[in-house]
Amino acid sequence: MILVHRVRLDPNLEQDLYFRRACGTARFAYNWALSEWEKAYAAGEKPNEASLRKLLNSLKAESFPWMLEVTKNAVQQAIKNLGRAFQNFFAKRAKYPTYKKKGKSRDSFRADNGPDKEHYSAVDVDGCRIKLPVIGWIRMREEIRFSGRILSVTVSRQADRWFASVAVEVQDAAPERIDTEVVGVDLGITTLATVASNGGVEKIDAPKPLKNLLGKLKRTQRALSKKVKGSCNRAKAKTKLARLHARISDIRSDALHKLTTHLVRNYRVIGIEDLNVSGMLKNHCLARAIADLGFGEFRRQLEYKAKIHGSHVVIVDRFFPSSKLCSDCGFKAESMPLNIREWTCVNCGETHDRDANAAYNLRTAASSAVAACGAKSTGLVGNGKTKLVA
């Protein structure tokens, strides 16, 4: 299993300048490769990233000697990223690759470790220090959480801060869980998550960082728009805006990490709904609120953390009527508009909180899925719509 720990760096002035040069070199290599790819395709050839890397290696000593000042991985990995971008485009997973512009995209470059670490290690970690090619040792704000063989390091910039994403190869062995607790998690807008278990219902408040800081964000953007382009004051205002965006992202990420870690550590089976997030974002009345919560990131974190802690995530079909079903008698209501937060079952007379009732139904569906296929099975179960993914 490969895990990545993202740590903030504390570079000095010389190291900061090297990072900027390496990011600029990677950006240039990506744009150069994209231009050559389009020229070759227009000429009727079939370009690929391997041939472009060989071509650039033969040219850079004479045409681009400044590339030799940074690690060769920055150039090679940028072209590999272009190849992966075209693969995603041809598979209809992404749009056509576009040219990168300075200041418009997140700057980053990557350094890889060689396969033979006993003789040479391009990337190494020693406590709160990390070693990178060419530049040497750099201070980190904390130590790496995972122990294992370091595969690569991606250095990226967010606002005026530098981060190192360290990829570590660890043993792929999840601990055996002796508890059998099953939980249902219903995501929402008013509350981030409603968790239903044997101990009752727990509601996790949504941090809503974008909503809370939207006024400040607008004022900061307005101040930036009034600055003269190319001036020092505009650069300062741009950095201030980037810091605010980073703060919003950090608040959201912190809430999601705490919630997902709590779930995988305390419950063996976790039932969640297969939400159509891209379709939900097309609702212009709710798009901002939905994007502010990070539903897709919640599922991603939950799935990979479940493999580490030995839990199992059950994905319930998106058309499962979790809100319409009575969790007591199983009666299905005909309709359930979003403005109805509480409703009374006409069959048994029980009054339900909408989110709590949905969470209980997801918990029941997760229990049935595990009983049908076994806790260690994978794939589709039941009617082919409920899936055990971890």
C-alpha positions in Angstrom: 0.0 0.0 0.0 1.2 3.5 -0.9 0.4 6.3 1.6 1.1 10.0 1.1 1.9 12.4 4.0 1.7 16.1 3.1 4.0 18.1 5.3 4.7 21.8 5.3 8.3 22.8 4.5 10.3 25.6 6.1 12.8 26.6 3.4 15.4 29.4 3.5 15.7 32.0 0.8 18.1 29.9 -1.4 15.8 26.8 -1.2 12.8 28.9 -1.9 14.4 30.2 -5.1 15.3 26.7 -6.1 11.7 25.6 -5.7 10.5 28.4 -7.9 13.1 27.5 -10.6 12.2 23.8 -10.5 8.5 24.6 -10.7 9.1 26.9 -13.6 11.2 24.3 -15.4 8.5 21.7 -14.9 5.8 24.1 -16.2 8.0 24.9 -19.3 8.6 21.2 -20.0 4.8 20.5 -19.8 4.0 23.3 -22.2 6.8 22.3 -24.6 5.7 18.7 -24.7 2.1 19.7 -25.3 3.2 21.9 -28.2 5.3 19.1 -29.7 2.4 16.6 -29.2 0.1 18.8 -31.1 2.6 19.3 -33.9 3.2 15.6 -34.3 -0.5 14.8 -34.3 -1.1 17.5 -37.0 1.6 15.8 -39.1 -0.2 12.5 -38.9 2.1 10.9 -36.3 1.1 9.2 -33.0 3.0 10.9 -30.3 3.6 9.5 -26.8 5.3 10.8 -23.6 8.2 8.4 -23.9 9.3 9.7 -27.3 8.9 13.3 -26.1 11.1 12.7 -23.0 13.8 11.2 -25.2 13.6 14.2 -27.6 13.9 16.7 -24.8 16.9 14.9 -23.3 18.7 15.2 -26.6 17.9 18.9 -26.8 18.1 20.4 -23.3 21.9 20.5 -23.0 22.2 22.8 -26.1 18.8 24.5 -26.3 17.8 24.7 -22.7 20.9 24.5 -20.5 19.2 26.2 -17.6 17.2 22.9 -17.1 20.4 21.3 -15.8 20.2 23.6 -12.7 17.3 21.6 -11.2 16.6 17.9 -10.8 16.0 15.9 -14.0 12.9 14.4 -12.3 11.1 17.8 -12.5 11.3 17.7 -16.3 10.7 14.0 -16.8 7.7 13.9 -14.5 6.1 16.9 -16.1 6.0 15.1 -19.5 4.7 11.9 -17.8 1.9 14.0 -16.3 1.0 15.2 -19.8 0.9 11.6 -21.0 -1.5 10.7 -18.2 -3.6 13.8 -19.0 -4.0 12.6 -22.6 -4.9 9.1 -21.3 -7.6 10.6 -19.1 -8.8 12.7 -22.1 -9.1 9.7 -24.4 -10.9 7.7 -21.7 -13.3 10.7 -21.4 -12.4 11.2 -17.7 -11.1 14.7 -18.3 -11.0 17.6 -20.8 -8.3 18.2 -23.3 -5.0 19.2 -21.7 -4.3 23.0 -21.7 -1.2 25.0 -21.4 0.0 26.0 -17.9 0.4 29.7 -17.1 2.6 31.1 -14.4 0.4 32.2 -11.4 -2.7 30.5 -12.8 -2.0 26.9 -11.7 -0.5 25.4 -8.6 3.3 25.2 -9.0 4.8 21.8 -8.3 7.6 19.4 -9.2 8.4 15.8 -8.3 11.6 14.0 -7.3 11.7 10.2 -7.4 13.8 7.7 -5.4 15.9 5.1 -7.3 15.0 1.4 -7.0 18.4 0.6 -5.3 18.2 2.6 -2.0 21.2 0.8 -0.5 23.7 2.5 -2.8 22.1 5.8 -3.5 19.0 7.7 -2.1 17.9 10.8 -4.0 15.2 11.4 -1.5 15.6 10.7 2.2 14.0 11.7 5.5 15.7 12.2 8.9 13.3 13.4 11.6 12.1 16.8 10.7 14.4 17.1 7.7 13.9 15.9 4.1 16.6 15.5 1.5 15.9 16.5 -2.1 18.1 16.2 -5.2 20.5 19.2 -5.9 19.3 21.4 -3.0 20.0 18.9 -0.1 18.4 18.9 3.3 15.3 21.1 4.0 13.5 21.6 7.3 9.9 20.2 7.8 7.3 21.3 10.3 6.7 17.8 11.5 7.9 14.2 11.0 6.5 11.7 8.6 3.7 9.6 10.1 4.3 6.5 8.0 7.4 4.2 8.1 8.5 2.4 5.0 10.3 2.9 1.7 10.1 6.4 0.3 9.1 6.3 -3.3 8.8 10.0 -4.3 8.3 13.5 -3.1 6.1 16.1 -4.8 6.9 19.7 -3.7 4.0 22.1 -4.3 3.1 25.7 -3.4 -0.1 26.8 -1.8 -0.4 30.6 -1.4 3.1 31.5 -0.1 3.7 28.2 1.6 5.6 25.1 0.4 4.5 21.6 1.0 6.1 18.2 0.4 3.8 15.2 -0.4 5.9 12.2 0.6 4.8 8.8 -0.9 5.7 5.9 1.3 5.3 2.2 0.6 4.0 0.5 3.7 2.9 -3.0 4.4 -0.6 -3.8 3.0 -1.9 -5.5 6.1 -5.0 -4.2 7.8 -5.5 -5.1 11.5 -8.2 -7.6 12.4 -11.2 -6.0 13.9 -13.0 -7.9 16.6 -16.0 -5.5 16.9 -19.1 -5.9 14.8 -20.5 -2.4 15.1 -22.4 -1.2 12.0 -23.1 2.4 11.4 -25.1 4.4 8.8 -23.9 7.8 7.7 -26.2 10.2 5.9 -24.6 13.3 4.5 -26.4 16.6 4.4 -26.2 20.4 4.0 -27.5 21.6 7.4 -25.4 19.0 9.2 -22.3 17.5 7.6 -23.2 13.9 8.7 -25.9 12.1 10.7 -24.4 8.9 12.2 -26.8 6.2 13.3 -25.5 3.3 15.4 -26.5 1.0 18.3 -25.8 3.9 20.6 -28.3 6.3 18.9 -27.9 9.2 16.5 -25.1 11.7 16.4 -25.2 14.8 14.3 -21.9 16.3 13.1 -22.2 20.1 12.4 -21.0 21.3 9.0 -18.1 23.8 9.3 -19.2 25.6 6.1 -15.9 27.6 5.8 -16.9 29.2 2.5 -20.2 30.4 3.7 -18.7 31.9 6.9 -15.8 33.6 5.1 -17.7 34.5 1.9 -17.9 38.2 2.9 -14.2 38.5 3.6 -13.5 36.6 0.4 -15.5 39.1 -1.6 -13.8 42.1 0.0 -10.4 40.6 -0.7 -11.2 39.9 -4.3 -12.6 43.4 -4.7 -9.4 44.9 -3.3 -7.3 42.8 -5.7 -9.2 43.9 -8.7 -8.4 47.6 -7.9 -4.7 47.1 -7.8 -2.5 48.0 -10.7 -1.4 45.0 -12.7 2.3 44.3 -12.2 2.6 46.4 -9.0 3.9 45.2 -5.7 0.6 46.0 -4.0 -1.2 43.7 -6.5 1.3 40.9 -5.6 0.6 41.4 -1.9 -3.2 41.4 -2.5 -2.9 38.2 -4.6 -1.0 36.5 -1.8 -3.6 37.6 0.7 -6.4 36.2 -1.4 -4.5 32.9 -1.9 -4.0 32.6 1.9 -7.7 33.0 2.4 -8.5 30.3 -0.1 -6.0 28.0 1.6 -7.6 28.7 5.0 -11.1 27.8 3.6 -9.7 24.6 2.2 -7.8 23.7 5.4 -10.9 24.1 7.6 -12.9 21.9 5.3 -10.2 19.3 5.1 -9.7 19.2 8.8 -13.4 18.5 9.5 -13.5 15.7 6.9 -10.3 14.1 8.2 -11.5 14.1 11.8 -14.9 12.7 10.8 -13.6 9.9 8.6 -10.9 8.9 11.1 -13.5 8.7 13.9 -15.7 6.4 11.8 -13.1 3.9 10.7 -11.6 3.7 14.2 -14.9 3.0 16.0 -17.0 1.0 13.5 -16.3 -2.1 11.5 -19.0 -1.6 8.8 -19.9 1.9 7.5 -22.9 2.4 5.2 -23.0 5.5 3.0 -25.0 6.5 0.0 -23.7 6.7 -3.6 -24.3 10.4 -4.1 -24.3 11.8 -7.6 -22.3 14.9 -6.6 -21.7 16.2 -10.2 -25.5 16.0 -10.7 -26.2 17.7 -7.4 -23.9 20.6 -8.3 -26.1 21.4 -11.3 -28.7 22.6 -8.9 -27.8 26.3 -8.8 -29.7 26.9 -5.6 -27.6 24.3 -3.7 -24.4 24.1 -5.7 -22.3 26.4 -3.4 -23.5 24.7 -0.2 -22.8 21.3 -1.6 -19.3 22.2 -2.9 -18.6 23.8 0.5 -19.0 20.4 2.2 -16.8 18.1 0.1 -18.9 15.0 -0.3 -16.6 13.5 -2.9 -13.5 14.0 -0.7 -15.4 12.4 2.3 -15.9 9.2 0.3 -12.3 9.1 -0.9 -10.9 9.5 2.6 -13.3 7.0 4.0 -12.4 4.3 1.5 -8.7 4.5 1.8 -8.7 4.8 5.6 -11.0 1.8 5.9 -8.4 -0.3 4.2 -5.8 0.8 6.8 -7.9 0.3 9.9 -9.6 -3.0 8.8 -13.1 -1.5 8.4 -15.5 -2.0 5.5 -17.4 0.6 3.5 -20.7 -0.3 2.0 -21.9 1.9 -0.9 -25.7 1.9 -1.1 -27.3 2.6 -4.4 -28.1 6.2 -5.1 -31.7 5.3 -5.9 -32.3 3.6 -2.5 -35.1 5.5 -0.8 -33.3 6.1 2.4 -35.4 9.2 3.3 -38.7 7.8 2.2 -38.6 4.5 4.0 -39.9 4.3 7.6 -37.0 2.8 9.6 -39.5 1.2 12.0 -42.0 -0.6 9.8 -40.5 -0.2 6.3 -43.4 1.8 4.8 -42.4 3.9 1.8 -43.7 7.4 1.5 -44.8 8.6 -2.0 -42.8 11.8 -2.0 -40.3 13.6 0.3 -39.4 17.1 -0.8 -36.2 18.6 0.6 -38.1 21.2 2.7 -39.6 18.4 4.9 -37.2 17.8 7.8 -39.6 15.8 9.9 -42.4 13.5 8.9 -44.9 11.0 10.4 -45.4 7.5 9.0 -49.0 7.0 8.0 -48.7 3.2 8.6 -47.2 3.1 12.1 -47.6 6.7 13.3 -43.9 7.1 14.2 -42.4 10.6 13.8 -39.0 10.7 12.1 -36.2 13.2 11.8 -35.4 13.0 8.1 -31.6 12.7 8.4 -31.7 10.3 11.4 -34.3 8.1 9.6 -32.1 8.0 6.4 -29.0 7.1 8.5 -30.9 4.2 10.2 -32.0 2.9 6.8 -28.4 3.1 5.4 -27.3 1.2 8.5 -29.8 -1.5 7.8 -28.8 -1.7 4.2 -25.1 -2.0 5.1 -25.9 -4.8 7.6 -27.9 -6.7 4.9 -25.1 -6.3 2.4 -22.4 -7.7 4.7 -24.6 -10.6 5.7 -25.2 -11.4 2.0 -21.6 -11.4 0.8 -19.4 -11.7 3.9 -17.2 -9.1 5.5 -14.1 -9.9 3.4 -15.8 -10.1 0.0 -15.7 -7.4 -2.7 -17.9 -6.6 -5.6 -21.6 -6.1 -6.2 -24.1 -7.8 -3.9 -27.8 -8.2 -3.6 -29.5 -6.6 -6.6 -26.3 -5.5 -8.1 -26.6 -1.9 -6.8 -25.2 -2.1 -3.3 -21.4 -2.5 -3.2 -18.9 -3.5 -0.5 -15.7 -1.5 -1.5 -13.4 -2.0 1.5 
